[in-house]
Amino acid sequence: HDEATGIALTAARQKYPQDDGYFHHSVSAFEIGVNPISLRLAWDRGQQFVPYLQGGLGVMYTSLQGVRTGGPFEFDELFGFGIEAFVSKRFALTVEYRYRHMSNAGIYEDNRGLDTQFVLFGITEHPQR
């Protein structure tokens, strides 16, 4: 099961730097994207705790405005690592750190880009394990 590939829809209220580079207030935004180029390396030998690394490249559409991203269409690159704690044969609790860079690759005049860091918690199903 490769979590880095697929469609993701997120809605968040986060603090992003404004045009002057400072965090003045929270900004609500949504984004939808797909990371069709991805790689996930897991050290899974059937043990309860499985560490992994992952990376990917993709595209996204975002409603985020006012942070000099240039426009709603963005490209993203991500890198992350985490650990899965299996609570049964098929299901694991997951904790992951993810770094993401998004920019428009010069398709808009303003292409400052935005770097974000996430800590993610989830439940993962591995039907073929």
FENHUNOR-V624551 format. One record per residue. N is the residue number from 1. OMEGA is omega as a letter, one per 20 degrees, with the letter a starting at -180 (NA if undefined). Layout:
BEGIN
N;OMEGA
N;OMEGA
END
This chain:
BEGIN
1;a
2;a
3;a
4;r
5;r
6;a
7;r
8;r
9;r
10;r
11;a
12;r
13;a
14;r
15;r
16;r
17;r
18;a
19;a
20;r
21;a
22;r
23;a
24;a
25;r
26;r
27;r
28;a
29;r
30;r
31;r
32;a
33;r
34;r
35;a
36;r
37;a
38;r
39;r
40;r
41;a
42;r
43;a
44;r
45;a
46;a
47;a
48;a
49;a
50;r
51;r
52;r
53;r
54;r
55;a
56;r
57;a
58;r
59;r
60;r
61;a
62;r
63;a
64;a
65;r
66;r
67;r
68;r
69;r
70;a
71;a
72;a
73;a
74;r
75;r
76;r
77;a
78;r
79;r
80;r
81;a
82;r
83;r
84;r
85;a
86;r
87;r
88;a
89;a
90;a
91;r
92;r
93;a
94;r
95;a
96;r
97;r
98;r
99;a
100;r
101;r
102;r
103;a
104;r
105;r
106;r
107;r
108;a
109;r
110;a
111;a
112;a
113;a
114;r
115;r
116;r
117;a
118;r
119;a
120;r
121;a
122;r
123;a
124;r
125;r
126;a
127;a
128;a
129;NA
END
